[in-house]
Structures are given as C-alpha cells and as structure tokens.
Amino acid sequence: MHRPDIFRSIISWMIAGMMICQQAFGLVSIDDGKNRLFVNASASYTWDSNIYSSRGGAGDGIYSASLGVDIARRAGLIAVNASAYIDASSFITNTGENFLNPRFNVEFTKQSGRTTGSLVLSAARQSRADSAANLRNESWAYEAGLSLKYPVIERYSLAGSFGYALRDFKDNTTLVDLATYSASMDLFYIYNTERDIIAGYRVRYGETSSDNSYYDHAFTVGLSGKILPKLSGSVRVGYQIRQPSNSLDESHNSLTVTSGVSWNLSKKTKVALNVSKDFTTTSTNATVDASTIALNIQRAINSKINAYAGGAYGINRFLGLNGGGRRDEFVTFDAGVNYAILSELLTLGASYSYMYNWSNFSFSNFERNSFTFSASSRF
C-alpha cells in the first residue's frame, strides 16, 4: 500500500466518523449501551534519527497510520472487550522497512461473585528496532493469560495466574524464537481498609528455537493499595533464580522488584514512579538481568490540553555464555502535549523522545532522537 493511499483512507474514515457522531458515545450502541462499538483512526509523521538502534544507525522520516475497532459488551455475567487493528508505516528513504501489521485482542472478565478473574488472548505482527540485537526485526507475538482470585476467609484471598507467550521472528538467521510458559500463586491479606499484604511464588519456563531452555523461580512479598499517605499502587520485592535445563550455561540469582506507585500532586497533576528488576531473554538468545527506574509526570492544563514528561534510567547485564560479558546502561526522556479539539473526535498531538545507550560493546553504543506529530479520532 502506498503512503498516499494509507492516509487518504484513514483521513476519510476520520471525516466520516466526525460527520456521523458528535460525541464518542460509540458508532454503534445496542441494548441501552450494553453493547458498543467504537472506531479508532490515527495518522502521524515521525522523524527518527536512528531507526536501527545501533551505532551510526540511519535516520528516516516515517509516515504512519492506524485503523481499528473496539467492541465492548456489558450484558450478563461475563464482560467482553475485543479489538482489531491495522497499523501501517512508510519510510521515506529505507522503504524496505515499510510494514502493514494486524493486531487482535480479546478479554473476558468476571468481576462479580466469589471467584473473579479474566482471560486475555492476543496476536500481533510487530516491526520494531531491537536495542539488544541493534537491528530492526519483524515477528508475530502471541499471548494468552488466565488470572483468578478467590476469597478464602474474611481477610485472606488467593490469586493465581497462568500464561503463555510466543515470539516468532520472520528471520531466524541471527534471532531466535522464544516460547514462555508461566504460573503464579499469591496470598493476599487485608491488613486494613487501605492496603493488602501480598506473598507469592512464580515459576516460568522458557524455550528458544536454538534448543536452549530454562526455569525461573521467584519468591516475593509486597504491599498493594495505599503504600504511604500520598502514594498508592503496589510494591513487590523478592528473590529469583534462573536455572538452565539443557545447556552448559550456569545458574543465576538476583533480587527481583516490581513496583508501580502514583502520587496525585493536585487535581490536575499526577506523578508516577515505576521500578522493575527481572530476568529476560533477548532475541539473540542471551539472559539479561534488566533493571529500570522510570518517572512520569502528567498535567491537565485545561479541559482540552494535557501534557506529560518523563525519564528513565536502566542497566542491562548480559549473563552467561551467550551474554559475552556485555553491559548496557541507558537513559531516556520523553515529553508531549495533546490537544482535544473536538473531545475524542479529533485530538492533535506532538511529542519528543530521546535515548542514549552506553555499552562495553562498541556497536551497541547509540543515540536516538525522535519527533512525532499526530492526529487521532475515536467515534
């Protein structure tokens, strides 16, 4: 699909939707709003100084467009949310990186009764820059997740989850596919009306297309709810072990952290802090001990304009034989503003993002800047 055709189609949908709907109540609403359908469309232009996330990587201008539908059903015991989208990008110079990618998602949720939970299924074709491999790749990503929660007695609840994820790369010359299976069990104790105490265990099994596999075991404790008088969210800290099951690589152990808290400075300003530390497996078949801390500030300037700014710092330690002793440190910064001209029917946006990655592997030292200007509509 040529770039003009993409944008002509998206803009036509946006104009048609604005003519049909005056507010984002849903293009189709059935049974007193219990079943609703929304159409979402967006178009953008981005200048990216390093589309490959590598040392000396080329820059390019990118035209992008997205068109999709969201379906929400709120009738009966099970709520359903589903979506289907097409994402397209056209590179001005590096036309070999052009893509047209579909993505699908469906979620079934039960929020009433003693047992609550959700089932999520998704599939997406993705084209992106990979900072671990320092190149662009194409892949299919499939995910399935089931989560359940059951109140045992007055103050105690049990929560469990099962998950499956597969990343299937188009080019396996240097990249490996990864399948991951996970399960977890958590015990919640209602400490008071404002916070819960959590203790949990998670096991994760991963297998790559190069016949390497591993088990992860993580034991965590934490708090959920009001962490401090002005901080709300969840904090979990624990110990994890990665054990290879059919390779010569050694076992690894480390602290693990999952934390996300927010602070409402005022009615218009919100601050969010996220901290994570976990083992991951890269597309190059390396185990990484990844640590990240990120801070984000959002400000509603008025009823139509909101702005945000944020930054992050992280360390990636590549472990074992495939890691080769590599160590990366990175900083990121992003800022943007959105202007809702016609509520959700037409929103304009402008954003800037920056990343610098230091590495003891010279090819992985890189800097990346990008500017994006966008228009979106929901009807």
N, C-alpha and C positions, 0 to 999 in steps of 0.2 A: 504494500500500500504506500503510495507516495505521500509526502508530507502535506501538500495542499489538500488531498482527499481526506486525510485524517482530520484536519482542523475544520474543513468545511462540514464534515458530518457532525463533529462534536458541537460546533457553534450552532448548527441548525437545530440540534436537539435542545440546546440551552434556550434558544429563542422560542422554540415551540413550547417548551415547558413553562416559560415565563408568561406566555400568552394564555396558556390553559389555567395555570394556578396562580393565585395571588399570594398565598402563604404556603409554607411547607407542611401542609396537613396530609400529604400523600397524593400521588397522582390517582390512585385507586383506593377507596376506603369502603369496606363491606361489613355488614352486620354491626352497625354503630361503632365503627372504628376498631373492632376486634381483629380484623384482617386488613393490613395496609401494605401498599406497595409504593416505594419511592424510586425515582430515577436520579442518578448522580452523574454529572458530567464535569470534566475539568480539562483545561488546556494550559500549558506553561512553556516558558523558554528558560533554559539554564545555560550559563557559561561555566564549564568545569575545567579547571586548569590542569587536572591530572586524572584522566578517565581510567587509567590503569592502576592507580595507587602504587606506583613504583618510581624509583629514582629516574629522573629525566622523562617521566611519562608524558605523553602528548595531551594537549588541551583541545577542547572542542566545544562548539555550540550545539545544544540538544533541544529539539522541539518534542514535546511530549503531550499525550492526550490520554484520557481515561473515560470510559463509559460503562455504566453498570446499573444494576437494580438491587434494591434491598427489599426483602419481604419479611413482615413481622406478623405473627399470629398469636393472639392472646385469648383464645377461646379454649376452654377445657382445662384439664389438669396440667398438661404439658404445653409450655410456651415454645414457639419456634421462631428462630431468626435465620434467614438464609440470604446469601448474596452471590451474584455472578458478575464478573467484570472482565473487560478487555483493556489492557494497558499497552500503549504503543509509544515508541520513541524513535526519532530520526536524527542521526548525527550528521552534521553539515559536512565534515571532512572525512571522518572514519566511518564511511557508510556500511562497512562490513559489520559494525556493531549494532545496526538497526534491529529492532525487535518488535514483535507483536505477541504479547503474552496473555493468556487467560488465567483467571484465578476464581476459585469457588470456595464457599464456606457455608456450613450449616450447623446450627447449635440447637439442641433440645434441652430445655431447662425445666426442672420441677422445684418450685420454691415453697410449696405448702405440704402439710403432712409431717409425720415424724422423720421420714427419710427424704432428704433433699439432694439435689445434685444436677449434673449436666453431662451431656455427651456432645463433643465437638469433632467435626470431620472437616478437613480442608485439603485442597490441592491447588498448587500454583506453579506456573513456569516462571522462572526468575532469571534476569540478566543483570549482573552487577559486578562491581570491582571488588576483588578479594585481596585484602591487605596482608593476609598470610602467604598467599601464593604470588602476590604482586602482578596480577593479571585480571582480565575480565573473564567471567565464566557464565555458562548457561546451564541451568539444571531444572529438574522438576522436584518440588518439595511436597511431600505428603505427610499429613499428621492426623492422628486420631487420639482423643483423650476422653477418659471417663472419670468423673470425680463424684464422690458420695459423702454425705455427712449424716450421722445418726446420733441423737441424744441418748446416752446410756442411762444416766440418772440425772438428778436435778442440776448438778454443777458440771457434769462430765459429758463430753461428746467425743465420738470417734469419727475421723475423716480419712478416707482412703482415695487413692487415685491410681489409674493405670494409663500408660501412654505408649504410643508407637510413633516413630518418625523415620522417614526415609528421604535422603537427598541423593538424587540420581543425576549425575553430571552427563552432559552431552559428550564431552571429550574426556576420555579416561587415559589419555597419554601420560599426563602428569598428575591428574587429580583422581581421587578415589571416592567411590560412593560410600555412604555411611547409613546403616540401619541401627536405630536405637530403640530399646525396649526399657520401660521404667515402671516402677511401682513404689508407692509410699503409703505410710500409715502414720497418722498424727493423733495425739490425745490432747484435747482442749479442756482446760479447767477454768471455769468462770471465777476469776479472783474477786471481781466486784462488777458493778454495773457498767464500768468504763473500759475494762481490759480483761483479756484472757491470757493465761499462761499456756504455752504450747511445748510439747516434747514429741519428737518424731524421728522416723527412720526412712531412708530412701535407698533403694537399690536400682542400679542402672546397668544394662548390658548393651554393649555396642560392638558392631562387627562391620569391618570395611571390606571393599571389593578386593583388597590385596591379601585377604585371609588373615588379617590381624583382628583380635577381639580382646575385650577387657570387661571387668566388672568394677563398678563404682559403688562404694558403701558410704553413706553419710548419716551421722547422728547429730541432731540439732535440738536446741532449746530456744525459746524466744517469747516475745510478747506481741499481742495484737490488740488494737484499739487505741486508747489514749496512752502513748508512751510516756510523755511528760505533760505538764499542764497545758502547753500550747502546741505539742507535737502529736499528731495522730498517724497511724499506719501500722506497720508490722516490722519487727526486727527478729532475725533468726541467726544464731551463731552456733557453729559446731565443728566437728572433726570428720574428715573424709579420707578414704583410702581408694586408690586405683590399682587394681591387680590385673596384669595381663594374663590371658588364659591360654594362648597358643603362640607366644612369641618369646624371643630372648630378652625382651625389654624388662627392666626392673620395676618393682612396685613403687608407687609414690604416695605420699600422705601430706596433708596440708589442712590448714584452717579453712572452713567454708563459711561464707556470710551471704545472707540475702536480706536486704533492708530497703524499705521504701517508706519515708515519712514526709509529711507535709505540714506547713505552718501557714495559717491564714493571717497575714500581717494586718489586713483590713478587708472590708467587703469587696474591694477591687483588686487586691494584690495577694498572690499566693506563691509560696516558696516550697519547692520540693527537693528532697535530698535522697539519692539512691546510691547504695553501696553493694557491690557484689564481688564474690570471690568463688571460683568454681573451676573444676577441670573441664576442658573442652577438647574436641578432636577436630583438627583442621582438615581442609580439603587435600592437604599434602600428606595426610596420614601421620601427623605429629600430635602428641599430647601436649596441651598448653595449660599452665596454671595461670588463669586470667583474673586480674584484679582491676576493678573500675570504681571510681567515685565520681558522681555527677550531680551538679546543682543547677536548678532551673527556676526562673522567676517569670510569672505571668501577671500581666497588668491589664485590667479592663479600663481603658482610657475614658470611654463613654459607651453608650448603648450600641454603637456601631463599630468602634475601633478597639482592637485589643493588640497588645504587643507582648513579646517574650524575648528572653535572652538566657543563655545557659552555657555551661562549660563542663568539661570532664577531663580527668587525668587517669591513665591506666598503665599497667605493667603486664606484659605477656612474656612468661618464661616458657620456652620450648624445651620439653623434657625428653629424656631417653635417647635412644639411638637415632630415631628419626628427627629429633629436635636439633641435633648438631650443636648444642650449646648456644643457640640463638636467644637473644633477649631484646625485646622491643619495649620502648616507653613512648606514650603518645599523649598529646593534649588536643582537645577540640574546643571550638567555640561556635555558637550559632545564635543568630538573632533574627527577628522578623516582625512584621506587622500585617494584620488582616483588617480589611475594611468591608463590612457587610452593607453594601449599597441598598439592596432590596432584601433584607433579612437573609434567609438561606437561598433565595432565588438567584442572587448574584453577589459573590464575595470576591474581592480582589486581594492579592497578597504579594508581598515582596520579602525575600529572606536572603541571608548570607550565612555561609558556613565555612569553617577553617579547620584544618587538621595538619598537625606535624607529627611525624613518626621518626623517632630515633632508634637505630638498630645497630648491633655489632656486626650485622651482615650488610655490607655497603649498599647492595642493590635494594635493600628494604628501607633505606633512608629516603623519605619523600615528604613533600609539602603539597597540600591540596587546598584550593580555594574554589568556592562556587557561589554564584549569584542566581537567584531564581525569581521570575515574575510569573504570577499565575492568576487564572480566573476560574471560579468553580460555581456550580449551581446544583441545588437539590430541590426536587419538586415531586 
